[in-house]
Amino acid sequence: MKARRAARELALLAFSQLSKDIETLKDKELEEIVVLSVRTLVNNAENELKKTLSALFDTREFIENYEIDHQENIKRPVEAPVLPVPIPLTSDMVGRIDTVIDAIDKTFSATEIVELSSLANQEEVKEYIIRLVKIYVENKKEVDDQISKCAKGWNIERLVRIDRDILRIAIVELLYFADIPLSVSIDEAVELAKKYSTEESSSFINGILRQVVEENKLYGQKS
């Protein structure tokens, strides 16, 4: 995972921690928000892994009990070893297999979070997150006005929060980060939406950001 991609994901979490009085935040408080965001991410990963382990133990216990209670084993002599028995693909068993699949997915997600939290300790990533948040705080009205203007028919307060925060991060990059190509900011925002929101949101966000580019005549100003 690239450092800036990690920074955007962590910034998205940091944005969710911002209070309504963000204009009064000091640099030290911004740093604390970033640290809190990483800690929240890691704690969530730990909780998901605990749930995963519990689900796997439950499935194993079900299979063991199913085997012991099977009529082939009920009629065996007491001293005889437990016989393996076929497990029918009942709806209950399919459901348990789905639980295991979901548990594996959560494990992969937690692994990615470990990588994110590791990257969060890099100065480059920390500085980028704080820069993103700080520039948004300093230009909140201008950034949110861009969303209101380009999201025709939508009240910014009625947007799904995660979509709104993805837009804020991307618009900060589009307007105030001269070193980031337009296509990169837009593509990364779309990927964040696909990962944390919905397919419809990714298309919606893509459309708004391209409108922001058109409204501000950014083509030709950035590579």
N, C-alpha and C positions, 0 to 999 in steps of 0.2 A: 504494500500500500504506500503510495507516494505521500510525502510529508504534507503537501498542501491539501490533498484530498482528505487526509486525516484531520487537518486543521478545520476544514469546512464542516465535517461531521461533528467535531467537538464544539465548534462555534454554534452549530444548530442547537445543541444541547444547552450551551451557555445562554443563548437567546431566550430559551424557555425559562431561565432562572431570573431574567431581568424584571425588575419591579416597574411599576407605572411611573415612578419618579426617576427614570433613568438619567435625566439631564443632570441630576445632582451627584451621580456616581463619581467617585474619585478613582485614580489609576489603581490604587491599592485594592479597592473594592472590586474592580474589574478582574484583577488577578485572583482574588479570592473566589469570584464566581467561576472562573476557569478551573481552579483547583476543585471546587465543589462539583462541577460538572463531571470531571474525570472520576471523582470518587463515586458519584451517583451511578455512572456508567459501570464501574467495576462492581459495585454492590449489586446492581441489577443482574450482571453476568453471573455472580456467585449464587444469587437466588434462583436464577434459571437453571444453573447446573445442579443445584440441590433438588429442584423439582424433577429434573431429568433423571437423576439417580433414583429418586423415590419411585418414579414411573417404571423404571427398569426393574427395580426390586419387586414391585407389585406384579409385574408381568411374569417374572421368574416364579414367584410364589404361587400364582395362579396355575402355571404349567405343572409345578411340582405337586400341588394338591390334586390337580386333574389326574395326574398319573397315579398317585396313591389311591384315589377314590374310584379309579376305573375298575369295572367288574373283573377284569383279568387279574388285577392285584388283590381285590377283595377276596377272591376265592383261593388265592395261593396260600400255602402253609405259612404260619407266622414267621418261621425262621428263614424262609426263602427270601432272596433279594428282590427288590422292586423291579418289575419288568417294564421296559420301555413300551409305550403304547402310542398308536397313531393319534395325532391331534386333528380333528375335523376342522375344516375351514368354516366354522360357524360365523354368524355375524358378530358374535362376541369376540371371537379370536381375531377376526379382521380388524375390529375396533382396537384391540390390544396391539396389533401389529402397527396400526396407524399411530398409536401412542408412542411406540418405539421410534418410528420414523420421525415423528415430531420432536422426540427427545434428541435424536441425532442432529436434526436441523438446529436445535437450540445449542447443542454442543459446538457446532460449527460457528454459530453466531457469537458464542462466548469466546471462542478462539480468536475471532476477528477483533473482539473487544479488548482482549489481552494485548493484541498488536496495537490497537488504537491507544490504549493507556500507556504502552511503552513509548510510542511516538510522542505522546503528550508531554513527556519529560524532556524532549529535545527543545532547545532554545528557539530554533527556527519555527517550530510548530506553536509554541507558547506565544512568541512575538506576533505571529500571523493572526492567531485567534484574538489576542488583545487589540491588535490593530483593526481587525474587522469590527469588533464590538465597539471600540472607541470611536471609530469614524461614523458608525451608525448612530451612536449616542449624540455625537456632535451635529449630525445632519438628519436627525429623525424626521423632522417635518418634511424636508425635501424628498427623502427616500419614500416615505409613506404617501406623499402627494403623487409620486410617480406611479405607485400601485393603484391609487384611486383613479388617476387619469386614464391609465391603460387598461384597467380591469373594468371596462364599461358595464354598467348595470350591477356592479358588485360594491357593496359597502365594505371597506377594508376590515371593519370590526366583525363582519359576518363571515369572513374567510376562515377556513379551517386554520387553526393557529400554526400548525407545522408548515402548511403551504405559505402562509404569510411570512414566516421566518425564513423559509428557503428563498422567497422572493427578496426579502430585505438583504440577505447575504449576497445574493447575485447582483442586485442593483448597486450595492456598495462597491462591488468589484467593477461593475460596468462603468460607473460614474467617477470613481475615485482611485482605482488601481490602474495606473497607466501601463504597468508592466505585464498585465494579464490580457491575452487576446480575447476578444468578444466571444468567439466560438467556445473557448474553454470555459468561461464563466457560465454561459448558457447550457452547455453540455453537462457540466458538473451539477448544475441546479436540477436539470432534468433527471440525472441519475440519482440524486438525493431524493427526489420526489418518488421515483420508482421504488426505491429501497424503503423509504419511511412513510410514504403516503399511498396513492393509488395511481393506476395507469391513466385515469381521467385527469388527475392532478398534474401529472407530468406533461400532458398535452396542453393543459390550461396554463401552466407556468411557462412553458416554451413560448406560447403565443404572446403572453404578457411581456416577457423579456425582449422578444423581437420587436414588439411595439415600442418598448422603452428605447431601444436602439434607434428606431425610426424617428421617434418624437425628438430625440436629442441629437439626431444626425451624427451618430457615433462612428458610422462607417468611414474609414479613411483616417480617423483620429487614432485608432489603435490597430496593431497588426492582427 
